Amino acid sequence: MAFSLSAEQKNISVVFSGETQYVIPPYQRPYSWKEEQCMSLFDDLKKAYKDKEEGYFLGNIVIAKSNENSNRLEVIDGQQRLTTLIIFMKVLLHFDKSNLKLKHAINIPSAREGGEEKRRLLTNVFIEKDATFMEEVLKLDLSGEIEPFSNDNQFKKNLCYFYKRVDGFCQEDIQGFVDFFTNKVSLLPIQTEDYSPQKSREKALKIFETINDRGLSLSVSDIFKAKLYSKALNELKHEEFIQKWKTLDEDCQSLQNKKIDDIFRAYTHVIRGQKNIKTNEIGLREFFSKDYSPFNTMNYETILDDLFKVVEAMKFFENVIRTPSQYPNLSKWFQLVDEHTNRYPFHTLLVFLYKHGLHDNDELIQFCQNLIRYSYYKRTIAQIKFQLFDVITSLFKSEKYNFVYYPDSLESSDFKYFGTLKRGFSLLVLYLNPQQQAICPYYFNKLVLANNTSSLNETWDQKEYTDYTDTIGNMIVLDKNVSRYIALDKKAELLKTSDILEAQELSVKITHWSYQDYDQRESLLNSRLMAFFTKPDETTLSI
């Protein structure tokens, strides 16, 4: 049977009309839109209406239709959007009670007078109480005072948010806004059809997976590509743009686990630095729609040149990590940036490379060292991001910047446990040995694993494995991948053949590894960390 697929842009009054019923299947995730997404939706709709735009497009949904029940459509993708629209229309109906389009959008009218209405949107999600919460929202009487809602009912929270926003909207113009919403706001339903629900669902899931695999689910890079193409078209340079974009896309594919969306995310940090923006990050689409967006301030050639600079910085970063023989000192610090468990240090370094060029020099190494000191000592996103935003903006002001974090005193207990940064700290103590060369690839392991404890001598008898398993004295970085289940004597043989100096030394001790040996190693590595994180001379603070 031929692959039956239809896609036609439809306004809200058509999407939510007739006997069509949308069903969210049990395997879908629970409803998760929060105030941030609702705010963005309402602000966009309000702006489009006030600017007297011809319409507003909400995006696509993927649905499956079977011949067995042609009015019952299974929602494969778009449940968050559809659910939010129903909640929003519930609020609008309260303020425009005589609007039949809204009433019939929420509930399917009976074919006969006195018959029972059906819900336009049914949710069968079983993980959370979505069906119950949705029913409560649709039955809610909004004529009285809205009471505070429980924390677990996101449906009610969003209804409350929309109620406050619409209530504050110009009451004299509410009907005009509702008419704009129902007639000028549209969706693109992508619909598959087959004789059975299962067959239709399989086709719809294939469409959904294809869209996601090509990066079209969010359509971030495609939207930006279209905007750039439009700018190039206006300059009669569209063919030139096509070739450049192809090159950019190929360059991105050469990067490890990077997509064009990642390039645009890194580019936002460049723009934030140039525009002195230090607030929280926002979504890519929203960022590139702001007045300061390069789409509003630059020609397409300048934007592409910037994107290529970002890509080159990423290429340089990956090359330094992978070829320590070419960058014997710099590789260490780049690897440590890469091992940090959030991307703010990485993006800060990329901005430095963008601004100062791809040069292996003392200035870059010193910058990396201070970046590592700060981001590893502070560790969490909440503690490091705003100061790193300051660093990024200072780079474009040609200012000297101090990574201010130093405590009055350091304690050995500061480096007892490392949480999600234990891999990074393992690598750091390895490279703080001045005799150790940078290595690639490298692997993280432990000297003593749970299955090794029975082979340990009596000095460990009173020690609990959980007390030392993730400490710096028990963690090790190797230049070969060693099985987690290997016995200590076998591990000793492998350590002996390692190119890592510390591994060679440990190969002699590991077969009769005592608690005193572990404690000495713990103290040695801890002292390295204490020395590294102690406030350096003032002359080494600035970048």
MOKA-V643464 format. One record per backbone hydrogen bond with DSSP energy under -0.5 kcal/mol. CO is the residue of the C=O (numbers start at 1). NH is the residue of the N-H. If there is no record, write none. Layout:
((CO,NH) (CO,NH))
This chain:
((2,4) (3,5) (4,193) (6,191) (8,189) (10,187) (11,14) (11,15) (12,16) (14,17) (15,17) (17,20) (21,73) (22,122) (23,25) (23,75) (24,124) (25,28) (26,126) (34,37) (34,38) (35,39) (36,40) (37,41) (38,42) (39,43) (40,44) (41,45) (42,46) (43,47) (44,48) (45,49) (46,50) (47,51) (48,53) (49,52) (56,58) (56,186) (59,188) (61,63) (61,190) (62,76) (62,77) (63,192) (64,74) (65,194) (66,69) (67,70) (69,66) (69,72) (71,21) (71,73) (72,66) (72,74) (73,23) (74,64) (74,76) (75,25) (77,62) (78,82) (79,83) (80,84) (81,85) (82,86) (83,87) (84,88) (85,89) (86,90) (87,91) (88,92) (89,93) (90,94) (91,94) (91,95) (92,96) (96,99) (98,100) (99,103) (100,104) (101,105) (102,106) (103,107) (106,120) (107,109) (108,118) (112,115) (118,108) (120,22) (122,24) (122,124) (125,131) (128,130) (129,133) (130,134) (131,135) (132,136) (133,137) (134,138) (135,139) (136,140) (137,140) (140,142) (150,153) (152,154) (153,157) (154,158) (155,159) (156,160) (157,161) (158,162) (159,163) (160,164) (161,165) (162,166) (163,167) (164,168) (166,169) (170,173) (171,174) (173,177) (174,178) (175,179) (176,180) (177,181) (178,182) (179,183) (180,184) (180,185) (181,12) (181,185) (182,13) (184,56) (185,12) (186,58) (187,10) (187,189) (188,61) (188,190) (189,8) (189,191) (190,63) (191,6) (192,65) (193,4) (194,67) (195,68) (196,200) (197,201) (198,202) (199,203) (200,204) (201,205) (202,206) (203,207) (204,208) (205,209) (206,210) (207,211) (208,212) (209,213) (210,214) (211,216) (211,217) (212,215) (215,219) (219,223) (220,224) (221,225) (222,226) (223,227) (224,228) (225,229) (226,230) (227,231) (228,232) (229,233) (230,234) (231,235) (232,237) (233,236) (237,241) (238,242) (239,243) (240,244) (241,245) (242,246) (243,247) (244,248) (245,249) (246,250) (247,251) (248,252) (249,253) (250,254) (251,255) (252,255) (255,257) (255,258) (259,262) (259,263) (260,264) (261,265) (262,266) (263,267) (264,268) (265,269) (266,269) (266,270) (267,271) (268,272) (269,273) (270,274) (271,275) (272,277) (273,276) (276,278) (283,287) (284,288) (286,289) (286,290) (287,290) (290,293) (293,296) (293,297) (294,298) (299,303) (300,304) (301,305) (302,306) (303,307) (304,308) (305,309) (306,310) (307,311) (308,312) (309,313) (310,314) (311,315) (312,316) (313,317) (314,318) (315,319) (316,320) (317,321) (318,322) (319,323) (323,326) (323,327) (327,331) (328,438) (329,332) (329,333) (330,334) (331,335) (332,336) (333,337) (334,338) (335,339) (336,340) (337,340) (343,347) (344,348) (345,349) (346,350) (347,351) (348,352) (349,353) (350,354) (351,355) (352,356) (353,357) (357,359) (359,361) (361,365) (362,366) (363,367) (364,368) (365,369) (366,370) (367,371) (368,372) (369,373) (370,374) (371,375) (372,376) (373,377) (374,378) (375,379) (378,380) (380,384) (381,384) (381,385) (384,388) (385,389) (386,390) (387,391) (388,392) (389,393) (390,394) (391,395) (392,396) (393,396) (394,397) (394,399) (401,403) (401,543) (402,404) (403,405) (411,414) (412,415) (413,416) (418,421) (419,422) (421,425) (422,426) (423,427) (424,428) (425,429) (426,430) (427,431) (428,432) (430,433) (432,434) (433,436) (443,478) (445,476) (447,449) (449,452) (449,453) (450,453) (452,455) (453,456) (457,460) (458,461) (460,463) (464,467) (464,468) (465,468) (465,469) (468,471) (471,474) (471,475) (474,447) (476,445) (478,443) (480,482) (483,486) (487,491) (488,492) (489,493) (490,494) (491,495) (492,496) (493,497) (494,497) (495,498) (499,501) (500,504) (501,505) (502,506) (503,507) (504,508) (505,508) (505,509) (506,510) (509,512) (510,513) (513,457) (514,518) (515,519) (516,520) (517,521) (518,522) (519,523) (520,524) (521,525) (522,526) (523,527) (524,528) (525,529) (526,530) (527,531) (528,532) (529,533) (530,534) (537,540) (538,541) (538,542) (541,403))
